[in-house]
Amino acid sequence: MILVAGLTPAWQQITVLDRLRVGEVNRAREVHWCASGKVLNVGLALTQMGASVRTLSLVGSDTAGAAIRRDMADLGVDVRWIESNAPQRVCTTLLDRESGQTTEIVENSAPASESERIAFESAFADEAAQAEVELLILTGSLPTETPKGFYATLLSRVQAPAILDVRGEELLAALPHRPLVVKPNREELGLTVRRELGSEDEVWQAMSEINTRGAEWVVVTNGGSEVFASRAEERLRFQPPHVNVVNPIGCGDCFTAGLAWGLQRGADMPFAIRAGIAAAAQNAEQLLPVRLSETVDEIRQSTTN
């Protein structure tokens, strides 16, 4: 079983516009709502890929939080919820059909109380103690005012190999626990090492630093550009396929899910990365994030093309 854990889900509004006109009244062509945020996206993608997966997430106790829980239940995602008294964050995606550009308005999560963090940590320890947990995924930012070492604390409670899709100080604090994979995008990697990564050599150097500090593998995505992967002195690169992008939101999360799906089945890292690329490419072609339609066999076939 794969255990996916995170504290910052979102209730997502997706608004489709013929053209986004800044400073003017914009009338929407379509508006959709769905549960989202990294932790739920990864859990949902793995569920749709047929993986055995359990998701642990904080969630608001308000109307938006209730909507998230209903959406995940309707989609058949196995989630253990830790309820928060803080309002559920709402994020908005604006899709400009004329330019093809996507604008994301991200609301930061409200602070989680100490009692809520303790409840989450206790639930995590309970879930991680299950003998069938083969792989752990920690994903998403931490709520405001949460200690930066929170993910490191969670890692101290589990023996399973870990994939970290986190960034910045919380990632650096977790590296001494020697995660199997760290998966930032290029911007997040730069934020973590605290400098701009303008050239390819600068990206490889930053990845090497993360390897040296404890990550066995570092896998860096960059939208539709090449995916880089490094381990010790080993460097790999992968070219994603060209797709007709409808909505890029959730592509990184689908990549993480595809990567985990491959590793859980005993595949080597190149295969797992290609599975991640295939899942992300399919997601980009969908309007709603992480509503995948390919079967596991089709994703497997995509990795060998």
TORKOL-4160 file (C-alpha; in steps of 0.2 Angstrom, whole numbers, padded with zeros to 4 digits, m for minus):
305
<pt num="1" X="0000" Y="0000" Z="0000"/>
<pt num="2" X="0005" Y="0018" Z="m0003"/>
<pt num="3" X="0002" Y="0031" Z="0011"/>
<pt num="4" X="0000" Y="0049" Z="0004"/>
<pt num="5" X="0000" Y="0062" Z="0018"/>
<pt num="6" X="m0002" Y="0081" Z="0017"/>
<pt num="7" X="m0010" Y="0096" Z="0026"/>
<pt num="8" X="m0015" Y="0108" Z="0013"/>
<pt num="9" X="m0030" Y="0102" Z="0002"/>
<pt num="10" X="m0040" Y="0115" Z="m0008"/>
<pt num="11" X="m0057" Y="0118" Z="m0015"/>
<pt num="12" X="m0053" Y="0122" Z="m0033"/>
<pt num="13" X="m0063" Y="0134" Z="m0044"/>
<pt num="14" X="m0059" Y="0132" Z="m0063"/>
<pt num="15" X="m0065" Y="0147" Z="m0073"/>
<pt num="16" X="m0064" Y="0146" Z="m0092"/>
<pt num="17" X="m0063" Y="0163" Z="m0101"/>
<pt num="18" X="m0063" Y="0167" Z="m0120"/>
<pt num="19" X="m0050" Y="0180" Z="m0115"/>
<pt num="20" X="m0043" Y="0187" Z="m0098"/>
<pt num="21" X="m0044" Y="0206" Z="m0098"/>
<pt num="22" X="m0035" Y="0213" Z="m0083"/>
<pt num="23" X="m0043" Y="0227" Z="m0075"/>
<pt num="24" X="m0060" Y="0224" Z="m0084"/>
<pt num="25" X="m0076" Y="0214" Z="m0081"/>
<pt num="26" X="m0073" Y="0196" Z="m0087"/>
<pt num="27" X="m0088" Y="0184" Z="m0091"/>
<pt num="28" X="m0084" Y="0166" Z="m0089"/>
<pt num="29" X="m0088" Y="0153" Z="m0102"/>
<pt num="30" X="m0088" Y="0139" Z="m0090"/>
<pt num="31" X="m0085" Y="0137" Z="m0071"/>
<pt num="32" X="m0081" Y="0121" Z="m0062"/>
<pt num="33" X="m0078" Y="0116" Z="m0044"/>
<pt num="34" X="m0068" Y="0101" Z="m0038"/>
<pt num="35" X="m0057" Y="0095" Z="m0023"/>
<pt num="36" X="m0039" Y="0098" Z="m0027"/>
<pt num="37" X="m0022" Y="0102" Z="m0018"/>
<pt num="38" X="m0007" Y="0091" Z="m0019"/>
<pt num="39" X="m0011" Y="0078" Z="m0006"/>
<pt num="40" X="m0028" Y="0075" Z="m0014"/>
<pt num="41" X="m0022" Y="0075" Z="m0032"/>
<pt num="42" X="m0009" Y="0062" Z="m0028"/>
<pt num="43" X="m0021" Y="0051" Z="m0019"/>
<pt num="44" X="m0034" Y="0053" Z="m0033"/>
<pt num="45" X="m0022" Y="0049" Z="m0047"/>
<pt num="46" X="m0015" Y="0033" Z="m0038"/>
<pt num="47" X="m0033" Y="0028" Z="m0035"/>
<pt num="48" X="m0037" Y="0030" Z="m0054"/>
<pt num="49" X="m0021" Y="0021" Z="m0059"/>
<pt num="50" X="m0027" Y="0006" Z="m0049"/>
<pt num="51" X="m0015" Y="0007" Z="m0034"/>
<pt num="52" X="m0018" Y="0002" Z="m0017"/>
<pt num="53" X="m0017" Y="0019" Z="m0008"/>
<pt num="54" X="m0023" Y="0027" Z="0008"/>
<pt num="55" X="m0023" Y="0046" Z="0009"/>
<pt num="56" X="m0021" Y="0056" Z="0025"/>
<pt num="57" X="m0027" Y="0075" Z="0025"/>
<pt num="58" X="m0032" Y="0089" Z="0035"/>
<pt num="59" X="m0048" Y="0097" Z="0030"/>
<pt num="60" X="m0059" Y="0112" Z="0035"/>
<pt num="61" X="m0075" Y="0110" Z="0044"/>
<pt num="62" X="m0084" Y="0123" Z="0034"/>
<pt num="63" X="m0095" Y="0121" Z="0018"/>
<pt num="64" X="m0080" Y="0120" Z="0007"/>
<pt num="65" X="m0072" Y="0107" Z="0018"/>
<pt num="66" X="m0088" Y="0097" Z="0017"/>
<pt num="67" X="m0088" Y="0098" Z="m0002"/>
<pt num="68" X="m0070" Y="0092" Z="m0003"/>
<pt num="69" X="m0075" Y="0076" Z="0007"/>
<pt num="70" X="m0090" Y="0073" Z="m0004"/>
<pt num="71" X="m0080" Y="0075" Z="m0020"/>
<pt num="72" X="m0067" Y="0062" Z="m0014"/>
<pt num="73" X="m0080" Y="0050" Z="m0008"/>
<pt num="74" X="m0089" Y="0051" Z="m0025"/>
<pt num="75" X="m0072" Y="0047" Z="m0034"/>
<pt num="76" X="m0069" Y="0032" Z="m0023"/>
<pt num="77" X="m0053" Y="0039" Z="m0014"/>
<pt num="78" X="m0049" Y="0031" Z="0003"/>
<pt num="79" X="m0046" Y="0046" Z="0014"/>
<pt num="80" X="m0043" Y="0048" Z="0033"/>
<pt num="81" X="m0048" Y="0066" Z="0037"/>
<pt num="82" X="m0042" Y="0076" Z="0052"/>
<pt num="83" X="m0054" Y="0090" Z="0054"/>
<pt num="84" X="m0048" Y="0108" Z="0056"/>
<pt num="85" X="m0058" Y="0123" Z="0063"/>
<pt num="86" X="m0049" Y="0134" Z="0051"/>
<pt num="87" X="m0058" Y="0139" Z="0035"/>
<pt num="88" X="m0054" Y="0128" Z="0020"/>
<pt num="89" X="m0043" Y="0137" Z="0008"/>
<pt num="90" X="m0050" Y="0140" Z="m0010"/>
<pt num="91" X="m0039" Y="0142" Z="m0025"/>
<pt num="92" X="m0044" Y="0148" Z="m0042"/>
<pt num="93" X="m0038" Y="0143" Z="m0059"/>
<pt num="94" X="m0041" Y="0155" Z="m0074"/>
<pt num="95" X="m0040" Y="0148" Z="m0091"/>
<pt num="96" X="m0038" Y="0160" Z="m0105"/>
<pt num="97" X="m0043" Y="0151" Z="m0121"/>
<pt num="98" X="m0036" Y="0165" Z="m0133"/>
<pt num="99" X="m0019" Y="0165" Z="m0126"/>
<pt num="100" X="m0018" Y="0148" Z="m0119"/>
<pt num="101" X="m0011" Y="0155" Z="m0103"/>
<pt num="102" X="m0016" Y="0148" Z="m0086"/>
<pt num="103" X="m0017" Y="0160" Z="m0071"/>
<pt num="104" X="m0017" Y="0152" Z="m0054"/>
<pt num="105" X="m0023" Y="0162" Z="m0038"/>
<pt num="106" X="m0018" Y="0152" Z="m0023"/>
<pt num="107" X="m0024" Y="0155" Z="m0006"/>
<pt num="108" X="m0012" Y="0150" Z="0008"/>
<pt num="109" X="m0019" Y="0138" Z="0021"/>
<pt num="110" X="m0024" Y="0145" Z="0037"/>
<pt num="111" X="m0014" Y="0140" Z="0053"/>
<pt num="112" X="m0017" Y="0123" Z="0060"/>
<pt num="113" X="m0019" Y="0123" Z="0079"/>
<pt num="114" X="m0007" Y="0113" Z="0090"/>
<pt num="115" X="m0020" Y="0101" Z="0094"/>
<pt num="116" X="m0024" Y="0098" Z="0075"/>
<pt num="117" X="m0006" Y="0095" Z="0071"/>
<pt num="118" X="m0004" Y="0083" Z="0086"/>
<pt num="119" X="m0020" Y="0074" Z="0079"/>
<pt num="120" X="m0012" Y="0073" Z="0062"/>
<pt num="121" X="0004" Y="0067" Z="0068"/>
<pt num="122" X="m0005" Y="0053" Z="0079"/>
<pt num="123" X="m0015" Y="0048" Z="0064"/>
<pt num="124" X="0000" Y="0047" Z="0053"/>
<pt num="125" X="0009" Y="0036" Z="0066"/>
<pt num="126" X="m0006" Y="0025" Z="0066"/>
<pt num="127" X="m0007" Y="0023" Z="0047"/>
<pt num="128" X="0012" Y="0022" Z="0045"/>
<pt num="129" X="0013" Y="0007" Z="0057"/>
<pt num="130" X="0003" Y="m0004" Z="0046"/>
<pt num="131" X="0013" Y="m0018" Z="0039"/>
<pt num="132" X="0007" Y="m0016" Z="0022"/>
<pt num="133" X="0013" Y="0002" Z="0019"/>
<pt num="134" X="0027" Y="0000" Z="0006"/>
<pt num="135" X="0029" Y="0018" Z="0001"/>
<pt num="136" X="0026" Y="0035" Z="0008"/>
<pt num="137" X="0022" Y="0051" Z="m0001"/>
<pt num="138" X="0023" Y="0068" Z="0009"/>
<pt num="139" X="0017" Y="0082" Z="m0002"/>
<pt num="140" X="0012" Y="0100" Z="m0002"/>
<pt num="141" X="0016" Y="0115" Z="0008"/>
<pt num="142" X="0013" Y="0116" Z="0027"/>
<pt num="143" X="0000" Y="0127" Z="0035"/>
<pt num="144" X="0005" Y="0144" Z="0041"/>
<pt num="145" X="0014" Y="0144" Z="0057"/>
<pt num="146" X="0018" Y="0125" Z="0056"/>
<pt num="147" X="0036" Y="0121" Z="0062"/>
<pt num="148" X="0047" Y="0118" Z="0047"/>
<pt num="149" X="0053" Y="0102" Z="0054"/>
<pt num="150" X="0035" Y="0094" Z="0054"/>
<pt num="151" X="0038" Y="0083" Z="0039"/>
<pt num="152" X="0055" Y="0077" Z="0047"/>
<pt num="153" X="0045" Y="0073" Z="0062"/>
<pt num="154" X="0033" Y="0062" Z="0052"/>
<pt num="155" X="0048" Y="0053" Z="0043"/>
<pt num="156" X="0055" Y="0048" Z="0060"/>
<pt num="157" X="0040" Y="0038" Z="0063"/>
<pt num="158" X="0040" Y="0027" Z="0047"/>
<pt num="159" X="0052" Y="0014" Z="0040"/>
<pt num="160" X="0045" Y="0014" Z="0022"/>
<pt num="161" X="0054" Y="0023" Z="0007"/>
<pt num="162" X="0048" Y="0040" Z="0005"/>
<pt num="163" X="0045" Y="0052" Z="m0009"/>
<pt num="164" X="0045" Y="0070" Z="m0005"/>
<pt num="165" X="0036" Y="0083" Z="m0016"/>
<pt num="166" X="0039" Y="0098" Z="m0004"/>
<pt num="167" X="0051" Y="0113" Z="m0005"/>
<pt num="168" X="0061" Y="0125" Z="0005"/>
<pt num="169" X="0065" Y="0124" Z="0023"/>
<pt num="170" X="0053" Y="0109" Z="0026"/>
<pt num="171" X="0062" Y="0099" Z="0013"/>
<pt num="172" X="0079" Y="0104" Z="0019"/>
<pt num="173" X="0074" Y="0098" Z="0037"/>
<pt num="174" X="0068" Y="0082" Z="0030"/>
<pt num="175" X="0084" Y="0077" Z="0020"/>
<pt num="176" X="0093" Y="0069" Z="0035"/>
<pt num="177" X="0080" Y="0055" Z="0035"/>
<pt num="178" X="0087" Y="0050" Z="0018"/>
<pt num="179" X="0071" Y="0050" Z="0007"/>
<pt num="180" X="0071" Y="0039" Z="m0008"/>
<pt num="181" X="0065" Y="0053" Z="m0020"/>
<pt num="182" X="0064" Y="0071" Z="m0019"/>
<pt num="183" X="0053" Y="0079" Z="m0033"/>
<pt num="184" X="0053" Y="0098" Z="m0034"/>
<pt num="185" X="0050" Y="0107" Z="m0050"/>
<pt num="186" X="0063" Y="0119" Z="m0056"/>
<pt num="187" X="0056" Y="0134" Z="m0048"/>
<pt num="188" X="0054" Y="0125" Z="m0031"/>
<pt num="189" X="0072" Y="0118" Z="m0032"/>
<pt num="190" X="0079" Y="0136" Z="m0034"/>
<pt num="191" X="0068" Y="0141" Z="m0019"/>
<pt num="192" X="0075" Y="0127" Z="m0009"/>
<pt num="193" X="0094" Y="0131" Z="m0013"/>
<pt num="194" X="0090" Y="0150" Z="m0012"/>
<pt num="195" X="0096" Y="0155" Z="m0029"/>
<pt num="196" X="0090" Y="0157" Z="m0047"/>
<pt num="197" X="0094" Y="0142" Z="m0058"/>
<pt num="198" X="0096" Y="0150" Z="m0075"/>
<pt num="199" X="0107" Y="0137" Z="m0084"/>
<pt num="200" X="0106" Y="0118" Z="m0085"/>
<pt num="201" X="0123" Y="0117" Z="m0076"/>
<pt num="202" X="0115" Y="0127" Z="m0062"/>
<pt num="203" X="0101" Y="0115" Z="m0060"/>
<pt num="204" X="0112" Y="0099" Z="m0060"/>
<pt num="205" X="0123" Y="0108" Z="m0047"/>
<pt num="206" X="0108" Y="0111" Z="m0036"/>
<pt num="207" X="0102" Y="0093" Z="m0038"/>
<pt num="208" X="0119" Y="0087" Z="m0033"/>
<pt num="209" X="0118" Y="0097" Z="m0017"/>
<pt num="210" X="0101" Y="0089" Z="m0012"/>
<pt num="211" X="0108" Y="0072" Z="m0016"/>
<pt num="212" X="0123" Y="0076" Z="m0005"/>
<pt num="213" X="0112" Y="0081" Z="0009"/>
<pt num="214" X="0102" Y="0065" Z="0010"/>
<pt num="215" X="0091" Y="0062" Z="m0005"/>
<pt num="216" X="0095" Y="0046" Z="m0015"/>
<pt num="217" X="0086" Y="0052" Z="m0031"/>
<pt num="218" X="0082" Y="0070" Z="m0036"/>
<pt num="219" X="0069" Y="0071" Z="m0050"/>
<pt num="220" X="0066" Y="0089" Z="m0057"/>
<pt num="221" X="0051" Y="0093" Z="m0068"/>
<pt num="222" X="0049" Y="0109" Z="m0078"/>
<pt num="223" X="0032" Y="0110" Z="m0087"/>
<pt num="224" X="0033" Y="0102" Z="m0104"/>
<pt num="225" X="0052" Y="0103" Z="m0104"/>
<pt num="226" X="0065" Y="0089" Z="m0100"/>
<pt num="227" X="0064" Y="0080" Z="m0084"/>
<pt num="228" X="0081" Y="0078" Z="m0075"/>
<pt num="229" X="0085" Y="0065" Z="m0062"/>
<pt num="230" X="0101" Y="0062" Z="m0052"/>
<pt num="231" X="0108" Y="0050" Z="m0040"/>
<pt num="232" X="0126" Y="0051" Z="m0034"/>
<pt num="233" X="0136" Y="0053" Z="m0050"/>
<pt num="234" X="0122" Y="0047" Z="m0061"/>
<pt num="235" X="0112" Y="0059" Z="m0072"/>
<pt num="236" X="0097" Y="0055" Z="m0082"/>
<pt num="237" X="0086" Y="0066" Z="m0094"/>
<pt num="238" X="0069" Y="0062" Z="m0101"/>
<pt num="239" X="0059" Y="0072" Z="m0114"/>
<pt num="240" X="0040" Y="0073" Z="m0111"/>
<pt num="241" X="0029" Y="0071" Z="m0127"/>
<pt num="242" X="0021" Y="0086" Z="m0135"/>
<pt num="243" X="0002" Y="0087" Z="m0130"/>
<pt num="244" X="m0012" Y="0099" Z="m0132"/>
<pt num="245" X="m0013" Y="0107" Z="m0115"/>
<pt num="246" X="m0030" Y="0111" Z="m0109"/>
<pt num="247" X="m0026" Y="0114" Z="m0090"/>
<pt num="248" X="m0009" Y="0111" Z="m0083"/>
<pt num="249" X="m0014" Y="0111" Z="m0065"/>
<pt num="250" X="m0011" Y="0094" Z="m0056"/>
<pt num="251" X="0002" Y="0088" Z="m0069"/>
<pt num="252" X="0016" Y="0088" Z="m0056"/>
<pt num="253" X="0005" Y="0078" Z="m0044"/>
<pt num="254" X="0001" Y="0066" Z="m0058"/>
<pt num="255" X="0019" Y="0064" Z="m0061"/>
<pt num="256" X="0022" Y="0060" Z="m0043"/>
<pt num="257" X="0008" Y="0047" Z="m0043"/>
<pt num="258" X="0015" Y="0039" Z="m0059"/>
<pt num="259" X="0032" Y="0038" Z="m0051"/>
<pt num="260" X="0026" Y="0030" Z="m0035"/>
<pt num="261" X="0015" Y="0018" Z="m0045"/>
<pt num="262" X="0030" Y="0012" Z="m0055"/>
<pt num="263" X="0041" Y="0010" Z="m0039"/>
<pt num="264" X="0028" Y="0001" Z="m0030"/>
<pt num="265" X="0028" Y="m0012" Z="m0043"/>
<pt num="266" X="0047" Y="m0015" Z="m0042"/>
<pt num="267" X="0051" Y="m0005" Z="m0058"/>
<pt num="268" X="0068" Y="0004" Z="m0060"/>
<pt num="269" X="0069" Y="0023" Z="m0059"/>
<pt num="270" X="0069" Y="0026" Z="m0078"/>
<pt num="271" X="0053" Y="0016" Z="m0080"/>
<pt num="272" X="0045" Y="0025" Z="m0065"/>
<pt num="273" X="0049" Y="0042" Z="m0072"/>
<pt num="274" X="0042" Y="0038" Z="m0089"/>
<pt num="275" X="0026" Y="0032" Z="m0080"/>
<pt num="276" X="0025" Y="0049" Z="m0071"/>
<pt num="277" X="0028" Y="0058" Z="m0087"/>
<pt num="278" X="0014" Y="0048" Z="m0096"/>
<pt num="279" X="0002" Y="0052" Z="m0081"/>
<pt num="280" X="0006" Y="0070" Z="m0081"/>
<pt num="281" X="0004" Y="0072" Z="m0100"/>
<pt num="282" X="m0013" Y="0064" Z="m0100"/>
<pt num="283" X="m0018" Y="0076" Z="m0086"/>
<pt num="284" X="m0013" Y="0091" Z="m0096"/>
<pt num="285" X="m0026" Y="0087" Z="m0109"/>
<pt num="286" X="m0040" Y="0087" Z="m0096"/>
<pt num="287" X="m0050" Y="0102" Z="m0090"/>
<pt num="288" X="m0053" Y="0095" Z="m0072"/>
<pt num="289" X="m0036" Y="0091" Z="m0064"/>
<pt num="290" X="m0032" Y="0073" Z="m0060"/>
<pt num="291" X="m0047" Y="0065" Z="m0069"/>
<pt num="292" X="m0037" Y="0052" Z="m0078"/>
<pt num="293" X="m0045" Y="0040" Z="m0091"/>
<pt num="294" X="m0031" Y="0029" Z="m0096"/>
<pt num="295" X="m0030" Y="0011" Z="m0089"/>
<pt num="296" X="m0014" Y="0005" Z="m0080"/>
<pt num="297" X="m0010" Y="m0005" Z="m0096"/>
<pt num="298" X="m0011" Y="0010" Z="m0107"/>
<pt num="299" X="0001" Y="0020" Z="m0095"/>
<pt num="300" X="0013" Y="0005" Z="m0095"/>
<pt num="301" X="0013" Y="0005" Z="m0114"/>
<pt num="302" X="0017" Y="0024" Z="m0114"/>
<pt num="303" X="0033" Y="0021" Z="m0105"/>
<pt num="304" X="0040" Y="0010" Z="m0118"/>
<pt num="305" X="0036" Y="0021" Z="m0133"/>
